[in-house]
Amino acid sequence: MTRKPVLISFSICPFVQRSVITLLEKKVDFKLTYIDLNNPPEWFVKISPLGKVPVLKVDDVALFESAVINEYLDEVNPPTLHPVDSLLRAQNRAWIEFGSDMIMNHYNMMIARDSDAFTNSKNRLVHQVEQLEQILGEGPYFNGEGFSLVDAAFAPLFMRIDLLDERFPLNLYQINSRVARWSGELIALDSVRNSVTPDFAEVYSRFVTSLDSYYSTKIKATSV
Ligand SMILES: N[C@@H](CCC(=O)N[C@@H](CS)C(=O)NCC(=O)O)C(=O)O
């Protein structure tokens, strides 16, 4: 019998959060183990080929890459959160990759040392938001009525954008846009709200403020 899956986590990692959301949506009984990525334990280094979280331990197997972990979770815990049609499913996988790129652009924007690097990442992000705006339908979710793995993939990004906007708004999307509406739907879900620790807003905000970056100087300037 397969034992309870164990998800190896770092508290503010958006990629881990994607898998937590999927596990919660599917009501899977799982265990979360937190590690310090700045000082990873020996056992983690041994099982994580890229040294990254998330890793999902299923019995003696260590799965890595959030999109792959979510595909696995989806397959073994029906009903599926993917479209049944092969072409739609492939398209959904492509947009999950797109979401990963957005998460990295958002992160690069946060850590950018100067105004040029910051603006460069921000422009890329704004362009990606515009691309999303073009392909989104009436909602409430990416594929319409049903929550899918694309929603799980984007929710962590929207949660971070939303939290940071409270400190120093970047206006990445218009209030009445489809992206804004989609973001609002996802952030309000129990599976998304419960996918982070209760102190997440504080911990994430502290992390961003502690960065030696262009954006953190903006945040600090508004806090005084
Ligand atoms: N493509 C990976 C990205 C995972 C990732 O970048 N995780 C970060 C934390 S959010 C990490 O473990 N970084 C440690 C490192 O790069 O050494 C996924 O989707 O799982």
Ligand as a Chemical Component Dictionary entry (heavy atoms), coordinates in Angstrom:
data_LIG
# 
_chem_comp.id                   LIG 
_chem_comp.type                 NON-POLYMER 
_chem_comp.pdbx_formal_charge   0 
_chem_comp.three_letter_code    LIG 
# 
loop_
_chem_comp_atom.comp_id 
_chem_comp_atom.atom_id 
_chem_comp_atom.alt_atom_id 
_chem_comp_atom.type_symbol 
_chem_comp_atom.charge 
_chem_comp_atom.model_Cartn_x 
_chem_comp_atom.model_Cartn_y 
_chem_comp_atom.model_Cartn_z 
_chem_comp_atom.pdbx_ordinal 
LIG N1  N1  N 0 10.754 24.408 -12.133 1  
LIG C1  C1  C 0 10.734 24.129 -10.723 2  
LIG C2  C2  C 0 11.140 25.374 -9.971  3  
LIG C3  C3  C 0 11.305 25.110 -8.481  4  
LIG C4  C4  C 0 12.128 26.212 -7.805  5  
LIG O1  O1  O 0 12.717 27.087 -8.460  6  
LIG N2  N2  N 0 12.158 26.170 -6.479  7  
LIG C5  C5  C 0 12.978 27.121 -5.746  8  
LIG C6  C6  C 0 12.256 27.651 -4.516  9  
LIG S1  S1  S 0 10.820 28.549 -4.916  10 
LIG C7  C7  C 0 14.208 26.396 -5.230  11 
LIG O2  O2  O 0 14.103 25.302 -4.725  12 
LIG N3  N3  N 0 15.372 27.029 -5.325  13 
LIG C8  C8  C 0 16.590 26.500 -4.781  14 
LIG C9  C9  C 0 17.715 26.581 -5.742  15 
LIG O3  O3  O 0 17.522 27.034 -6.886  16 
LIG O4  O4  O 0 18.807 26.183 -5.353  17 
LIG C10 C10 C 0 9.358  23.635 -10.311 18 
LIG O5  O5  O 0 8.374  23.995 -10.974 19 
LIG O6  O6  O 0 9.254  22.851 -9.353  20 
# 
loop_
_chem_comp_bond.comp_id 
_chem_comp_bond.atom_id_1 
_chem_comp_bond.atom_id_2 
_chem_comp_bond.value_order 
_chem_comp_bond.pdbx_ordinal 
LIG N1  C1  SING 1  
LIG C1  C2  SING 2  
LIG C1  C10 SING 3  
LIG C2  C3  SING 4  
LIG C3  C4  SING 5  
LIG C4  O1  DOUB 6  
LIG C4  N2  SING 7  
LIG N2  C5  SING 8  
LIG C5  C6  SING 9  
LIG C5  C7  SING 10 
LIG C6  S1  SING 11 
LIG C7  O2  DOUB 12 
LIG C7  N3  SING 13 
LIG N3  C8  SING 14 
LIG C8  C9  SING 15 
LIG C9  O3  DOUB 16 
LIG C9  O4  SING 17 
LIG C10 O5  DOUB 18 
LIG C10 O6  SING 19 
# 
